[in-house]
Amino acid sequence: MRAAVQTITLNAPWVRSLKEKRSLVKSLVAKLKNRFNISAAEVGAQDAHKTIVLGIAIIALDKAQAEHTLDIILNFIEANTDAQLQAFEREFF
């Protein structure tokens, strides 16, 4: 078994308040958890209202399956939010 962690940084230039950002993050995290049965949370830039940093953790049988699942999750995020992908990092354990 392999564990994988992905950190995703998104930019939401239209967000004007932390309340609006929290609403966006809460909705996106709920969709991710329901669709993929993963752990997801906002892990950084919590006081910056235009930047969203999400952390996602998964367990997979091997590295290839973990990479494939993380690719699908990344595509899902891009398709389900207007926020622009700035960067992502992956670690495997």
PAZAGU-548536 format. One line per field, with one value per residue (C-alpha): x, y, z. Coordinates in nm, 3 decimals. Layout:
BEGIN
xx <- X;...;
yy <- Y;...;
zz <- Z;...;
This chain:
BEGIN
xx <- 0.000;0.107;-0.003;0.003;-0.038;-0.112;-0.104;-0.296;-0.273;-0.560;-0.611;-0.962;-0.926;-1.300;-1.321;-1.360;-1.381;-1.270;-1.636;-1.676;-1.353;-1.462;-1.786;-1.600;-1.350;-1.619;-1.820;-1.516;-1.388;-1.734;-1.755;-1.409;-1.482;-1.815;-1.690;-1.352;-1.367;-1.045;-0.918;-0.915;-0.876;-0.755;-0.394;-0.244;-0.300;-0.604;-0.587;-0.536;-0.878;-0.769;-0.541;-0.665;-0.426;-0.583;-0.423;-0.545;-0.442;-0.519;-0.428;-0.371;-0.240;0.065;0.223;0.070;-0.283;-0.213;-0.087;-0.387;-0.631;-0.455;-0.470;-0.845;-0.888;-0.690;-0.907;-1.220;-1.108;-1.035;-1.376;-1.575;-1.441;-1.364;-1.045;-0.726;-0.471;-0.140;0.063;0.050;0.296;0.283;0.455;0.438;0.504;
yy <- 0.000;0.353;0.679;0.994;1.360;1.632;2.004;2.219;2.599;2.780;3.149;3.296;3.661;3.740;3.650;3.965;3.831;3.543;3.449;3.408;3.207;2.977;2.908;2.814;2.595;2.423;2.336;2.208;1.998;1.843;1.752;1.595;1.390;1.266;1.181;1.025;0.914;1.098;1.331;1.694;2.025;2.380;2.365;2.707;3.073;3.078;3.454;3.538;3.567;3.516;3.212;2.863;2.586;2.242;1.929;1.590;1.252;0.911;0.546;0.331;-0.014;0.120;0.444;0.417;0.393;0.683;0.902;0.813;0.896;1.227;1.316;1.249;1.461;1.747;1.734;1.727;2.039;2.225;2.129;2.215;2.556;2.882;2.918;2.893;2.622;2.783;2.485;2.136;1.911;1.537;1.320;0.941;0.735;
zz <- 0.000;-0.074;0.077;-0.131;-0.045;-0.298;-0.224;-0.471;-0.493;-0.663;-0.739;-0.711;-0.816;-0.791;-0.419;-0.210;0.145;0.364;0.408;0.032;0.016;0.302;0.121;-0.197;-0.011;0.197;-0.114;-0.306;-0.015;0.036;-0.334;-0.324;-0.012;-0.145;-0.493;-0.412;-0.046;0.039;0.308;0.201;0.382;0.341;0.460;0.389;0.301;0.524;0.575;0.205;0.046;-0.317;-0.264;-0.181;-0.072;-0.046;0.095;-0.025;0.116;-0.033;0.014;-0.297;-0.382;-0.565;-0.688;-1.036;-0.897;-0.660;-0.946;-1.160;-0.880;-0.807;-1.178;-1.179;-0.867;-1.023;-1.336;-1.120;-0.933;-1.256;-1.396;-1.081;-0.986;-1.161;-0.957;-1.161;-1.085;-0.988;-0.869;-0.725;-0.545;-0.478;-0.222;-0.197;0.114;
